[in-house]
Amino acid sequence: IPMPSPEGGVVGTVVLARSLELIDAVQGRLLWALVAVVVIAVVVGGTLGLRATREALRPLDRVIHVARAIESGHLDERLRPTKHDEIGALGIALDTMLDRLAGMVASQRQFVADAAHELRTPLTALGGMVEMLQMGADRGDPNTVRRMLDTMTREIDRLSRLVADLLTLSRLDAERPLHLGPVDLPALLSEVAIQTDVLATGQEIAVEVERPATVIADADRLKQVLLNLTANAIRFTPAGGQIVLGLTTDDGHAVLTVTDTGSGIAPDLLPRVMDRFVRGDASRAR
C-alpha cells in the first residue's frame, strides 16, 4: 500500500504478507484424499461392474453351452429362460426355433425310413421275379413270362415315380425359379380330372367352374399340386365317393379346391398339414 507525504508525494510502501504453508498443507491433504477416494471408487465400481456384467452375461453363457451341446448332437437341449427380459425373449425365440428344427429333423429321418421302405418293396419284387425267371419257374410258358414282365414293369414304374418325387423335393430345396405364364384354369382342371379319372378306383370325378379365369403361374407346378391332392383324395375316398375339382373367384383372385367325400383330415393334424413329410397314417405298411 503506498504511503503519501504531506507534499503529495510517496514516502514509502507498506507490504502486507501472509504465509501459505497452511493452505498448501490443506490443499495437499485434500489432493491425497481426492486421489484415495477416486482409487477406492474405481476399485469398488469396477468390482461391482464386473459382478453385474458377469451376472448379465450368465444367460449368454447358457446360450453358448446349449449351442455347443446341440453342435455335438444333443438336439433335446433347451435354454428354458426364467427371466422376462431381452435375454429371456431371445431364449424363448431360440427354444422355439430349436423345437421346430428338431421336429424337422425327426420328420426327415422318418421320411428317409419311409423312402427306404417304399424303395425296398419294389426292389424285392423285382429281385424275386428275376430269380424266378433264372430258375425257370415260367417253364417256357409265354403267358407266365408276360405276366411276370408286366409285374416287373409296374414295379419299375413305381420306382420311377418314387425317384421323381425325391428329385422334385431336391429341386424345391434348390429354389429353382418358376416358369411363369398365362394358365387357363378351366382347361387345367379338365386335364387333371382326366388323369385322375384314369387312376380312380370307383370314385366319381367332377369339375365345377363358377367363372372361367386365367392366371399367371407355373402350369407344370400347379398341375403337380392338383395331381398330388387328387391322388391323396383317391387314396382316402372309398369307391362310390366323389372328388370335385372346383374353381371360384374372390376379390380378383382365383381359388382352386379339391374336395372329396373321404375320411378327411384329423383335427389334430390340421395345424401341420403344410409341413413336409407329415401324414396321418404313421404306419409304413399301408
Order of alpha helices (4+ residues) and beta strands (2+ residues): beta-beta-alpha-alpha-alpha-beta-alpha-beta-beta-alpha-beta-beta
